[in-house]
Amino acid sequence: MCPKEIDGNLMRIIITNGSIKLKNNHQYINDLNVFPVPDGDTGSNMQSTMMSGVKAIESLDDATIENIGKALSRGLLMGARGNSGVILSQLFSGFAKAFSSLKTANAKEFIQGLQQGVKQAYSAVINPVEGTILTVAREAADKAEKDVTEDADITDVLKVYLEEAKMSLERTPDLLPVLKESGVVDSGGAGLIVIIEGMIDALEGDIIKEERSARRAAQKTEAQRETEIEEFGYCTEFIIQLDHEKKFNKDKLIRQLNRLGDSIVVVADEEICKVHVHTKNPGDALNIGQNYGEFANLKIENMTMQHTETLLHAPPNDGEPHMCGHEHTEYDLGPRKKFGLITVVNGDGLHDMFKEMGVNYVIDGGQTMNPSTQDFIDAVELVNADNILIIPNNKNVMLSAEHASKAIEDKNVIVLPAKTIPQGYAALTMFDANQEVEAAVEEMKELIDHVVSGEVTYAVRDTKINGFEIKKGDYLGIKEGKIITTKETRLKTTQALLDELICEDAEIITIMVGEEVDKKEVEKIREYIEKHFPEIEIEVIQGEQSIYDYLLAVE
């Protein structure tokens, strides 16, 4: 296929094909991450972001390229996860916006979209770094604009773009020394290339199928055999009053619902959980929900018959009519407060600790589970306050949080620059709800700047970085995001890291202990600090976080 113009249907097809190719190859992109730590998730974030865009356009048959662009842009922005996902969403969102007021686009207009995507992506990053996906996209778009002739078709454009993107990717180690030292190219740029390859595949007639486990495929086939009206025929919504004796696990609930249907939305706070799912077996969904508490309200609607029996409709997540096509009324969130606090953590102990410190809503995630822009928006909706402070606790979560803050108009949403859990913890120790907003935020920022963060984890592959020859399985001591020590045992690594973190002026160290660490080792760490740094106060918290065995905050 060599189309001179691209319409809405073809745009939907090529974007979907590129996204599925990325999803099928996302682990390869994960493995390109420079840091050899277990939470390398560039590919996962990128594919999740793109598939959110696909979901927004998959049912738009015969739509104009303008309408496809609008839906794609919104789906990408709301589903963006991690820095790589946010940048990717901006590339394709800017690209899609170039087709405003168009029914179709020719090669020249298509290239203009590529250029607009680059401009929007660069503007979304405060300090753009060359040698990344930004460079690859910019150089490829410039090459397409320069070399593609007036009589070119869309396939020609993408092939010129792809060829330059591949050459640009090979040059990324020359722009980022850390890539050259580690012997890899930029993972984000590599992910973009996979998407473009999938788009070209579609134009050439190769439609890629999403790879799924045999079990998932069998379940879907069975569901298709059992129903002739819709794959998932009932819109099922309910609110659970959570039972505190039954340990609520949002991720587990989502996994259970995934086996029953799609269009799943789950939002929760300390007291309630709201669920929306399209399923053929609503009774099974209700049974799962009841494991966590009692129903406050529920509703089941046959989407084909449009027959509704409603006790309560949960609020929409984005302020727009829900895909079910019916009206929803709002749930009472209590009196409005001056301040609300939202944070992102992984681990039951850290979750409880931040709640005890006054956080209103904790988003589960941060390591390998970067929350999306929509996750932050959902959380903000559940916190009834004029001023919402978001504490990301992870540098890879910052951009999603910032984009969410820009999308909310009825509340003042401020994203604190806490890039680690120790920074977020330290900031909260200084939070004073009686202060004015500016003063409270400034005081928290000052403490973030003064805390020194450390992390202990393990290497998932052999690599060279920061002058270290690292072997798979070695333990890594990380200070402020940089590997500064590596040993064969966790204890020795932690001790060496402590030597680097604790300075003469340090007064207190907080040790957040991961789920895999035993008490005897923690006691040895305490004894080491007491012997070598007798003046410093020690606080130990059972964080129960995964991946990072120790999180250290030195103040």
C-alpha positions in Angstrom: 0.0 0.0 0.0 1.4 3.4 -1.1 -1.2 5.9 -0.1 -0.7 9.5 -1.1 -3.1 10.6 1.6 -4.0 9.1 5.0 -7.5 9.2 6.4 -8.8 8.4 9.9 -9.2 4.7 9.4 -5.7 4.2 8.0 -4.3 6.4 10.8 -6.1 4.2 13.4 -4.7 1.0 11.7 -1.0 2.1 11.5 -1.0 3.6 15.1 -2.5 0.4 16.4 -0.1 -1.8 14.5 2.9 0.2 15.7 1.7 0.1 19.3 1.1 -3.7 19.2 4.6 -4.3 17.8 6.0 -2.3 20.7 3.9 -4.2 23.2 5.1 -7.5 21.8 8.8 -6.3 22.0 8.7 -4.2 25.2 10.9 -6.5 27.2 13.7 -5.9 24.7 13.4 -2.2 25.3 13.4 -2.7 29.1 16.6 -4.6 28.7 18.3 -1.6 27.1 18.1 0.5 30.2 21.4 1.8 31.3 20.9 1.1 35.0 21.2 -2.7 35.6 18.5 -2.6 38.3 15.3 -4.7 38.5 12.9 -1.8 37.8 14.1 -1.0 34.3 10.7 -0.3 32.7 11.1 2.0 29.7 9.5 -0.5 27.4 6.7 -1.2 29.8 5.9 2.5 30.2 6.0 3.2 26.5 3.8 0.3 25.5 1.3 1.0 28.2 1.1 4.6 27.1 0.6 3.7 23.4 -2.0 1.1 24.2 -4.0 3.7 26.1 -4.0 5.7 22.9 -5.1 2.7 21.0 -8.0 2.0 23.3 -9.2 5.5 22.8 -9.4 5.1 19.0 -10.1 1.4 18.5 -13.9 1.8 18.1 -13.8 5.0 15.9 -14.6 3.4 12.5 -14.9 5.9 9.6 -13.8 8.8 11.7 -11.9 11.7 10.2 -8.2 12.0 10.8 -9.0 15.1 13.0 -11.3 13.1 15.2 -8.8 10.2 15.4 -6.1 12.7 16.3 -8.2 14.2 19.1 -9.1 10.9 20.7 -5.5 9.6 20.3 -4.1 12.7 21.9 -6.3 12.5 24.9 -5.9 8.7 25.3 -2.1 9.1 25.2 -2.0 12.0 27.7 -4.2 10.3 30.2 -2.4 6.9 29.9 1.2 8.3 30.0 3.4 6.4 32.4 7.0 7.3 33.4 9.2 9.9 31.8 9.6 7.8 28.6 5.8 7.4 28.3 5.1 11.0 28.9 7.7 12.1 26.2 6.3 9.5 23.8 2.7 10.7 24.5 3.8 14.3 23.7 5.5 13.2 20.4 2.3 11.5 19.2 -0.1 14.0 20.7 1.7 16.9 18.9 1.7 14.7 15.8 -2.0 14.1 16.0 -2.9 17.7 16.7 -1.4 18.7 13.4 -4.5 17.2 11.7 -7.0 19.6 13.3 -9.7 20.5 10.8 -8.5 17.8 8.3 -10.4 14.9 6.9 -7.3 13.4 5.3 -3.6 14.3 5.3 -1.0 14.2 2.5 2.7 13.5 2.9 3.6 17.1 3.5 0.9 17.5 6.2 2.1 14.1 7.7 5.6 15.5 8.0 4.3 18.7 9.6 2.7 16.4 12.2 6.1 14.7 12.9 7.7 18.1 13.4 4.9 19.4 15.6 5.3 16.3 17.7 9.0 17.0 18.2 8.3 20.6 19.3 5.6 19.5 21.8 7.9 16.8 23.3 10.8 19.2 23.7 8.6 21.8 25.4 7.3 19.2 27.8 10.7 18.5 29.3 12.3 21.3 31.4 15.9 20.3 30.6 15.9 18.3 27.4 18.8 15.9 27.1 20.3 15.0 23.7 21.1 11.4 23.0 17.6 10.3 23.9 14.3 9.7 22.2 14.1 13.4 21.7 17.2 13.5 19.5 16.1 10.4 17.5 12.6 11.9 16.8 14.0 15.4 15.9 16.7 14.2 13.5 14.3 11.7 11.8 11.7 14.4 11.4 14.2 16.9 10.0 15.5 14.3 7.5 11.9 13.5 6.3 11.2 17.2 5.9 14.5 17.7 4.0 14.5 14.7 1.7 10.9 13.7 1.0 9.7 15.0 -2.4 6.4 16.5 -3.2 5.1 13.3 -5.0 6.0 11.1 -2.1 3.5 8.9 -0.4 3.0 8.2 3.3 5.1 5.0 3.2 8.0 6.9 1.6 7.8 9.4 4.5 7.9 6.8 7.2 10.8 4.8 5.5 12.9 7.9 5.3 12.0 8.7 8.9 12.9 5.2 10.0 16.2 5.0 8.2 17.4 8.3 9.9 16.0 7.3 13.2 18.1 4.1 13.2 21.2 6.0 12.4 20.4 8.6 15.0 19.9 5.8 17.6 23.4 4.5 16.8 24.8 7.9 17.5 23.1 8.3 20.9 26.2 6.8 22.8 28.3 9.6 21.3 26.0 12.2 22.9 25.5 10.4 26.3 28.7 9.0 27.7 26.8 6.7 30.1 25.3 4.9 27.1 28.7 4.3 25.6 30.2 3.1 28.9 27.3 0.7 29.3 27.5 -0.5 25.7 23.8 0.3 24.9 21.8 2.7 22.8 19.0 4.9 24.2 16.1 2.7 25.1 13.4 5.3 24.4 14.7 5.9 20.9 14.8 2.2 20.3 11.1 2.0 21.4 10.1 4.7 18.9 11.8 2.8 16.1 9.8 -0.3 16.9 6.6 1.7 16.7 7.6 3.2 13.3 8.5 -0.3 12.0 5.0 -1.5 13.0 3.4 1.5 11.3 5.3 0.7 8.0 4.3 -3.0 8.4 0.6 -2.0 8.4 1.1 0.1 5.3 2.7 -3.0 3.6 -0.2 -5.2 4.6 1.4 -6.9 7.7 -1.1 -6.6 10.5 0.5 -7.7 13.8 -1.5 -9.6 16.4 -1.0 -8.9 20.0 0.9 -11.7 21.8 -1.1 -13.2 24.7 -0.7 -16.2 26.9 -2.6 -19.3 25.8 -4.7 -19.0 28.9 -5.8 -15.5 28.2 -6.5 -16.3 24.6 -8.6 -19.4 25.6 -10.6 -17.3 28.1 -11.4 -14.7 25.4 -12.4 -17.4 22.9 -14.7 -19.0 25.5 -16.2 -15.6 26.3 -16.9 -15.0 22.6 -18.6 -18.4 22.3 -20.8 -17.7 25.3 -22.2 -14.4 24.1 -23.5 -13.1 20.8 -24.5 -9.6 21.9 -21.2 -8.1 23.1 -17.9 -9.5 24.1 -18.5 -8.0 27.5 -22.2 -7.4 27.8 -22.9 -5.7 31.1 -21.7 -2.4 32.5 -21.1 -3.3 36.2 -20.3 -0.6 38.7 -20.2 -0.7 42.5 -18.8 1.0 45.5 -17.4 -1.0 48.4 -17.1 0.2 52.0 -13.8 -1.4 52.7 -13.5 -3.8 55.7 -10.2 -2.9 57.4 -9.9 -6.5 58.7 -9.8 -7.7 55.1 -6.5 -6.5 53.6 -7.4 -4.6 50.4 -5.0 -5.0 47.5 -5.8 -2.8 44.5 -3.4 -4.6 42.1 -4.8 -8.0 43.0 -8.4 -6.7 42.4 -7.5 -5.4 39.0 -5.9 -8.7 38.0 -9.0 -10.6 39.1 -11.2 -8.2 37.1 -9.0 -8.5 34.1 -10.0 -12.2 33.8 -13.6 -11.2 33.6 -13.8 -8.2 31.3 -12.4 -4.9 30.1 -13.0 -1.1 30.4 -11.8 -1.5 34.0 -11.5 1.5 36.3 -10.6 1.0 40.0 -10.1 4.0 42.3 -9.9 3.8 46.1 -9.0 5.6 49.2 -8.7 4.5 52.8 -12.5 3.9 53.2 -14.1 3.1 49.8 -13.3 1.5 46.5 -15.1 2.3 43.3 -15.1 -0.2 40.4 -16.3 -0.1 36.8 -16.0 -3.1 34.5 -17.6 -4.4 31.3 -18.2 -8.1 31.8 -20.5 -10.9 30.7 -20.5 -12.2 34.3 -21.4 -9.4 36.6 -22.1 -11.7 39.5 -18.5 -12.9 39.4 -17.3 -9.3 39.6 -19.6 -8.6 42.6 -18.3 -11.7 44.3 -14.7 -10.5 43.9 -15.6 -7.1 45.2 -17.4 -8.5 48.3 -14.1 -10.1 49.4 -12.9 -6.6 50.4 -16.0 -5.3 52.2 -19.7 -4.5 51.9 -21.5 -2.8 49.0 -22.4 0.8 49.6 -24.1 1.0 46.2 -24.1 -0.9 42.9 -25.5 -0.9 39.4 -25.6 -3.4 36.5 -26.7 -2.4 33.0 -27.2 -4.5 29.9 -25.3 -2.4 27.4 -27.2 -3.9 24.4 -30.7 -3.4 25.8 -29.8 -0.2 27.5 -31.9 -1.3 30.5 -30.6 0.3 33.7 -31.4 -0.7 37.3 -29.5 1.9 39.4 -28.9 2.3 43.1 -26.0 4.7 42.6 -23.8 5.8 39.7 -20.1 6.5 40.5 -18.6 9.7 39.2 -16.8 9.7 35.8 -13.1 9.8 36.0 -12.4 12.6 33.5 -15.4 14.9 33.7 -16.8 13.6 30.4 -19.7 11.3 29.7 -18.8 7.7 30.4 -18.6 5.3 27.5 -21.6 3.5 28.9 -23.7 6.4 27.7 -25.6 7.2 30.9 -25.5 9.9 33.4 -23.6 9.6 36.7 -24.0 11.5 40.0 -21.2 12.4 42.4 -20.2 10.6 45.5 -20.1 12.7 48.7 -16.4 13.1 49.7 -17.0 15.1 52.8 -16.3 18.7 53.7 -13.6 20.5 51.6 -10.3 21.0 53.3 -7.5 23.5 52.8 -4.8 20.9 52.0 -4.8 17.4 50.6 -1.8 15.1 50.2 -1.2 12.4 47.6 1.9 10.3 47.3 3.3 7.2 45.4 4.8 4.3 47.3 5.4 0.6 47.0 5.2 -1.6 50.1 2.6 -2.0 52.8 4.8 -0.6 55.5 5.6 2.5 53.6 1.9 2.9 52.7 1.0 2.8 56.4 3.8 5.1 57.3 2.7 7.8 54.8 -0.9 7.5 55.9 0.1 8.0 59.5 2.0 11.1 58.5 -1.2 12.6 57.1 -1.3 11.6 53.5 -4.9 11.4 52.2 -4.4 9.1 49.2 -1.5 6.7 48.5 -1.1 5.5 44.9 0.5 2.0 44.9 3.5 2.1 42.6 6.7 3.9 41.8 9.0 1.0 41.1 8.1 -1.0 38.0 4.5 0.4 38.4 4.7 4.0 37.3 1.2 5.5 37.8 -0.4 7.2 34.7 -1.6 10.7 34.4 -5.1 9.4 34.8 -4.2 7.6 38.0 -3.1 11.0 39.5 -6.3 12.7 38.2 -8.4 9.9 39.8 -6.6 10.4 43.1 -7.0 14.2 43.1 -10.8 13.7 42.5 -11.0 11.5 45.7 -9.2 14.2 47.8 -11.6 17.0 48.6 -9.3 19.9 49.2 -8.5 23.3 47.6 -4.8 22.7 47.5 -3.4 19.2 46.6 0.3 18.5 47.2 1.5 15.5 45.1 4.7 13.8 46.4 5.9 11.6 43.6 8.8 9.9 45.4 10.3 8.8 42.1 12.0 10.8 39.3 10.3 8.6 36.7 6.9 9.6 38.1 7.4 13.4 38.0 6.2 14.1 34.5 3.0 12.1 34.8 2.2 14.0 38.0 3.0 17.4 36.4 0.8 16.7 33.4 -2.1 15.6 35.7 -1.7 18.9 37.6 -2.1 20.9 34.4 -5.3 19.0 33.5 -7.1 19.9 36.7 -8.8 23.2 36.9 -10.9 23.2 40.1 -8.1 22.6 42.5 -4.6 24.0 43.0 -2.4 21.0 42.4 1.3 21.3 43.3 3.9 18.6 42.5 6.8 18.6 45.0 10.2 17.8 43.5 10.6 14.7 45.7 12.4 12.2 43.5 13.0 9.5 46.1 11.0 8.1 49.0 13.5 9.4 51.5 13.0 12.9 50.1 9.2 12.6 50.3 9.4 11.2 53.8 11.7 14.1 54.9 9.4 16.7 53.3 6.3 15.4 55.1 8.1 15.7 58.5 8.0 19.5 57.9 4.5 19.8 56.6 2.3 22.3 58.5 -1.3 22.5 57.4 -1.7 25.7 59.3 0.7 27.6 57.1 -0.2 29.4 53.9 0.3 27.3 50.7 3.4 29.1 49.5 5.2 28.9 52.9 4.3 25.2 53.4 5.6 24.2 50.0 8.8 26.3 50.3 9.6 24.7 53.7 9.1 21.2 52.3 11.2 22.0 49.2 14.1 23.2 51.5 14.1 19.9 53.4 14.1 17.9 50.1 17.2 19.8 49.1 18.9 18.9 52.4 18.2 15.2 52.7 20.7 12.7 51.2 19.0 9.6 49.7 20.5 6.1 49.4 19.2 2.8 48.0 20.4 -0.7 48.0 19.4 -3.2 45.3 20.9 -5.8 43.0 22.1 -6.0 39.4 20.0 -7.9 36.8 22.8 -8.1 34.2 26.5 -7.6 33.6 27.4 -4.1 32.7 30.0 -1.3 33.0 28.8 2.0 34.5 30.4 4.8 36.5 33.7 3.0 36.4 32.4 -0.2 37.9 32.5 -3.7 36.4 29.2 -5.0 37.6 28.2 -8.7 37.5 24.7 -10.0 37.5 23.6 -10.6 41.1 26.0 -8.0 42.6 24.5 -5.6 45.1 24.5 -2.0 44.2 24.8 1.0 46.6 23.1 4.1 45.0 23.5 7.7 46.2 21.2 10.3 44.7 20.5 8.2 41.7 24.2 7.3 41.0 25.8 3.9 41.7 28.8 4.6 44.0 29.6 1.1 45.4 29.0 -2.5 44.5 29.8 -5.6 46.5 29.0 -9.3 46.5 26.9 -9.2 49.6 24.1 -6.9 50.7 25.5 -6.2 54.1 28.9 -5.0 52.8 27.2 -2.9 50.1 25.0 -1.2 52.7 27.9 -0.5 55.0 30.0 1.0 52.2 27.0 3.1 51.1 26.5 4.4 54.7 30.2 5.5 54.8 29.4 7.7 51.7 26.1 9.0 52.9 26.8 10.0 56.5 28.7 13.2 56.9 29.9 15.1 60.0 26.8 17.3 60.1 24.3 14.4 59.8 21.9 14.2 62.8 19.5 11.4 61.9 19.4 8.4 59.5 16.1 6.7 58.6 16.4 3.1 57.4 13.4 1.8 55.4 13.7 -2.0 55.3 12.5 -4.0 52.3 10.4 -7.1 52.3 13.2 -9.6 51.7 15.5 -8.4 54.6 15.7 -10.4 57.9 15.9 -8.8 61.3 19.4 -10.1 62.1 20.8 -8.2 59.1 19.0 -5.0 60.1 20.5 -5.4 63.6 24.0 -5.7 62.1 23.4 -2.5 60.2 22.3 -0.7 63.4 25.4 -2.0 65.2 27.7 -0.8 62.4 26.2 2.8 62.5 26.4 2.9 66.3 30.1 1.9 66.2 31.2 4.2 63.3 28.8 7.1 63.7 27.9 7.1 67.4 26.5 10.7 67.3 23.8 10.0 64.7 20.2 9.1 65.7 18.8 5.9 64.0 15.2 5.3 63.0 14.2 2.0 61.5 10.9 1.6 59.5 9.7 -1.7 58.2 8.8 -0.4 54.7 8.2 -3.8 53.1 9.0 -2.3 49.7 10.1 -4.6 46.8 13.2 -4.3 44.7 15.1 -1.9 47.0 16.2 -3.8 50.1 17.1 -0.6 51.9 16.0 3.0 51.4 18.2 5.4 53.4 17.5 9.1 54.4 20.3 11.1 56.0 19.4 14.5 57.4 
